Amino acid sequence: MSMRIAFLVVAALVGYAVHALAQPRADLRPAMMPIASSSSNGISFAWFYDGPSRTVVVCRAGMASSEPPDCKAQATLP
C-alpha cells in the first residue's frame, strides 16, 4: 500500500516537472536605454544604449512628419 502511494507521489512530481519545463519562457530583456539627444536646423538625433549586446544606436528624425526615424547607425562597444 505505501509503495503505491510513493509511486503516485513520484508520478505526480514528475508530471508537474514536465509540465513546468514545457511552458514557454518570455525573453525579458530591458528595452534600449536613451543616452542623449540633440537637434539642429530641424534635424534631431537620439542615442540609445542596449546593455545585453553592448551596442549604441543613433536615430535621426527629419523635419517632415511623414518621414520615419532612421535608426540604422550602430556601433558595438569593446
Secondary structure, DSSP 4 states (H G I P E B T S, - for coil): -HHHHHHHHHHHHHHHHHHHHTS-----PPPPEEEEEEEETTEEEEEEEETTTTEEEEEEE-S-TTSPPEEEEEEE--
